[in-house]
Amino acid sequence: MSKKIILLLIDSFMPHVLQEAREKGLVPALSFLMEKGAYWDNCVTVFPTMSATVDASLVTGEYPEKHGVQGLIWYHRPEERVVNYINGSKSVWRIGVSKCTKDALIEVNETHLSQDVTTVFEELTRRGKTSASFNFSVHRGPCRYRLRKPGILKLILAGLSFERMVSGPEICTIGRFIDSEFLRSFPWKWSHSIFQKYGLNDWFAIDATCRLVKENKLPDLTVVYLPNMDYAYHRKPDQGPQILAKVDRGIQRLLDSFGGGEEAIRQCRFIVVGDHGQTKIGAEVEANIDIPQHFVGMKMAEMKEIKPDSDDVVICNNERMCYFYPLKEGVQEETIKRLLRDSRIDVLAWKERGGVRVRRGEQELFFAPGNKIADEYGRMWNTEGDLSLIDARQKEEGGSVFIAFGDYPDLFSRLYGALYAREGDVIVATAAHGCEFFTPDDPVHRGGASHGSLHALDSFVGLIITGETKERFARPRIVDLKSYILQQLT
Ligand SMILES: [Zn+2]
């Protein structure tokens, strides 16, 4: 019989932080898991390097062009509105707390995630297996759950009715927002309070997993989302190893719930992975790329209400990446012209002839799905122009020629995936090293760190799999994990 799997997704789990923490002896639990299996420091996530998109790719095994979750913040053209899965209190307030809550809790799973893809939870059900999701944002599955408004949210969200149910695996929590047998019998703790985001934290998710272990009720797959590292690292990137040490204590607690690490890995295979990295942002004003300054004389849409007849462009800021959705003829060209002047913009790209046009200053590159040359992940493309723009090159190895990526890993699939996640014109910009985009209502991290871009620092995450050998993956990707899990469990 195959071993049960516990997948721990650590938000902002970065290889260089793990290495430093190991050298300082701060992460015994993670070190133990690494020694009992294989570790990769080159696992590539999808783009934008923002949680909602990554979670959707992890559970479906697809890039966004298939699953449709375009970013943490994106423009829904058919519904003429901005979707925000809760990033930035001001921005959420502008769009409407109820709308954002509904998007994050219901729509992401029930309508935004394409019906043409399946989640790992749905696939396991088909195979007669069971699963659990603790606080994972994308959890579409075989069971239906009613949502609830914990504590004071009953008043704040008085106008919001949760008449629709949300689906998930056999055991499913989103903090205290999902009403279930499991939650009702879960004793209240401080980590469930409003001050701890109603359970959307590491302690809640680890407690929930420990409980399944102690009651001997672990399903075949348990997916556990650990967000605390992200919150803390955004503010204090210099404290990275110490922040990871706190996450490690939670993981140690989980191992101890089995009666120790050896017993834990005897019973289960552990997968520990990150969703994205982070990049330090300069403290100076110039570190923020002021978007409104670029659009003087043009009409930027208000987040609260998009007016396609009079607005020129909808702007969706995903920290170190930004989407620009032109609403009128000529706006795409004008937007590109203006953004190209800013040297703090690293990669500028848009849809063209079924492929992608990329620009930086005078440098140009075009690529499209095709049949001329494979990239190092085996996907076939046609390309024209300057590969050095994206630090890629043609490489010959063992008699075959392929495209090898440098500072922008797996760029073709990732950039194509973001642009083609939704129909209609859209331009993508990423911020140069040390910079992030600034729009008045969205969070800023000057002197801290943020993510969203295609660069290696935002894109490589750590991956540990116990009981596995390094040869299993030469170049692992987040999109490979679903099929790996299914293989292991069947
Ligand atoms: Zn973050």
Boltz pocket constraint, residues with backbone or C-beta under 6 A from the ligand:
constraints:
  - pocket:
      binder: B
      contacts: [[A, 230], [A, 231], [A, 234], [A, 451]]
      max_distance: 6.0
